[in-house]
């Protein structure tokens, strides 16, 4: 892969002035949305070195300009990257720094704080620190439920993530209750078929974790998930491919080879377009 050039991850111009980035004049705020979009784009292409360069640049830029909110945003992006790439030390370091900023930013009881708690908790979940994860999930839950309006997707995602940790902790009944809550909230969210599909397939994981492989609910959940994966309004993009990849294994496991192969076909088509 060729070396990443600055123009691949920098804004072409300073957002608050007419001078190009790279001049002496400092910006006040980094372009958070642009940073997130670029990280998502590079992650979809598995260009992990480029992701690191992008985040390193914007972290240093935010630090140099005293943009604490920007630093916080980059740290949260770093948590997600470390979770997806399996880099524990990097993820834990980002958690520690971001958590240390919450009070100073006034985020301890805000949606931004809840997002940080959730991001950190999902990192802990990946590395099997489920007790730590649950402490943070509970904090996030209190906030998201308080500020539910316009945050329905985040609340549903939280319930799904909590259920994953609860399953790991063998608290199966509570885990399933959280998936049911997630599905209920997702009814209020447009184009949420992928999340609904994952919720149903994860409910099967609860049964498997208890050694249950023959149960009428399994077929029901497999079919419901498949129906959601086929919703016409779902964009066939990198996120669809990511979710499809998560679903293929369980369809293979239960002998639903036609479904599994169709998902593989869709993933291939998406990857070829990327």
N, C-alpha and C positions, 0 to 999 in steps of 0.2 A: 504493500500500500504506500502511496506517495505521501510525503510529509505534509501535514496539515498547514495551510497558509493562513495568516491572520484574517484575510478576507472571507475565509470559510466560517469563521465564528464571530467576527466583530460586526457591529452595526456599521454601515458605510459612512454614516455621519453621526456626530454627537447629537443626541436627541434634544438638547437644550441650547444649541448654538449652530452656527453655520460652518464651523470649522470641522474638518475630518478628525476622527479619533486618531491619536498619535501625536497631536499637537500638544503644546504646553498647557492649554486650557483644560481644566478639570471639569468632569461632569458631576452633577449633584446626585443623580440616581442612576443605577444601572437599569437596563430594559428587562425587567423580570420576565415578562411574557415571552419576549424574544429568546431569552436564555432557555426557558423551559421548552419552547418549540424546537430550538436547535438541539438540545439534549435528546429530546424524543426522536428527532430525525436521525441523529447519529446512532442512537441506541438501536433503532429499527434496522439500521444497516450493519449493526455489530461492530461499529468503528470505535472501540472502547478507548484506544489511545487518543483519538480525537475528542471524545467526551471529556477525558481527563484534562486535556489542554484547554478546552472551552471553559470548564468549571474553574480551573486554576486561574485563567485570565480574569474572569469576572469576579472571582473572590478577591484577587489582588487589587482589581480596579475599585471594587466597593470599599475595601479597606483603605486604600489611598485617599478616597474621597469622603471618608467618614460616613458612608452609607451603611448604617447598621442594619436597616431593613434588607438591603441588598445582600449583605453578608449572610444574614439569617436565611434568606431565600436560597442562596447557593448551597448552604449547609444542608437544607432540606432536600435539595436536588441530589446532593452527594449521598445522603442516606439511601435514597431510592436506587441510585446507581450501584452502591456497595451491596445492597440487598440482592439485586438482580445478577451481579457478577460474583457474588460469594466472597467479598473481601471484608472480613469481620473487623480487623483492626481499623481499617479506614472508616467503616460505618460507625463503630463505637466512638471513635475520635470525633466524628461529626456530631454525633448525639450529645456528647459531653459539652462541646462548644456551643451548640444551639441551645441546649437546656440552660446553660449559664447566661444566655442572653434574654430569656423570657421575661424576667422581672423588670429588667432595665427598659425593655421595649413596651412594657405594659400588656403583655400577651398571656399572662397566666390564666386569665378567665375569658379568653377571646377565641374566635374561630381559628385565627392564625395559630394560637397556642394549641388548640385541639388538633390541628393538622400536624403540628410538630410532634405532639404526643403520639399520634397515630403512626406517623412515619417512623419514629423511634421504636415503637412497639412492634411494627412489622419487621424491622431489622432484628430485634431480639427474637421474634418468632422463628425467623429463618435459621438463626443460630441456636435454637432450642433453649433460649432463656425465657421460657413461657411464663414463669411467675413474674419476672420483671415486666414482661409484655402486658400481662393482665393489669398490673398497677396503673400503667399508662393508658391502656384502653379504657379503664374505668373513669379516669380523669377526662379523657376525650368524650366519652359517652355523656357525662353530666353536662358538658358544654354544648355538644351538638343537639342534645334533646332540649336544652334551654333555648337554643337559637335554631330550631328546626327549619323554620321557613327559609326557603332558598338554599338550604343546605341538605336537602333530602338525599342527594346522591352520596354525599360524604357520610351521612348517618348510616345509610345502607351498607356502604363499604366498611364502615366501622363494625357493624354487626357481623358482617361476613368474616372480617379479620379476627374479631374476638372469638368467633366460633371455631376458627382454625386452632387457636391457642387452647381453647377449652377442650377440643378433641384430643390434642396432644397431652393435656392434663387428665384425660379420661373422665372428664365431666360431660358425659355424652348427652344427657338430657338438656343441660343448659346450652350446649353447643347447638343442638337441633332447634331449640327455642330461638336462638339468635339468627339462625338461617331463616326461620319462619318470619321473624321480625324484618329481616332484610328484604325478603320477598314482598312483604306487605308495603314497605316504604317504597320499593322500586315500582310499584303500581302507579306511583305519582310521578315517575321519572320517564321522560320520553327516550326512546331508543336505548332502553336498558336490557334488551334481550340477552346480551352476552353475560351480564352480571346475573340475570335470573338463571340462565343455563348453568353457570358455575355454582350457584347456590344449590340447585337441585343435585348436581353431580357430587358436590361436597356432602350433601345429606347422605348419599350412598357411602361415602368414605366413613361416616360415623358408624354405619352398620358394619362395614368391613372391619373397622377397628375393634368391633366387639365380636368378630368371628362369625358374623351373620352374612351368608352368601346366597341364601335362598329365602326370599321374602317378596311378596307381591309389590311392595313399595319400590323395589329396585327397578322393575320394568316400568312402573309408573313414572319414576323420576327420570329414567333414561329417555323416555318418550317426550316428556315435558321439556327436558333440556334440548332435545333435538328440534322440537317445534320452535323454541326460542332462537336457536341457532339459524333457523331458516327464515326468520322474519325479514320481510322485504326491505324495511327501512334501515337495516343495519349496514353501515359502510363496510365494504370488503377492503379493509386497510390493514396496516401493520398490527393494530390492536386486535383485529379479528383473527389474524394469523397467530398471534400470541395466545389468545384464548383457545383457538382451535387446537393448537399444539398441546394444551393442557387437557383437552377433552379426548383426544385420540386414544390414549392409553386405556381409559376405562371402558370405552366402546369395544376395543379389541379384547379386553379382559372378559367381557360378558358375551363375546361372540357376535357383536353387532358390526361385522366387518364392512358391510355396505356403507354404514354411517361413517366408520373410521376412514375408509378409503376416500369417501367423498370429501371429508375434511382435509385429508392430505392433498387432494386435488386442488381444493380452494387455496390452501396454504402455498402450494407451488405456483399457482397463478398470481397470487399476491406478491410473492417473492420475486417472480420474474418481472413484474411491473416496477418494482422498487429501483 
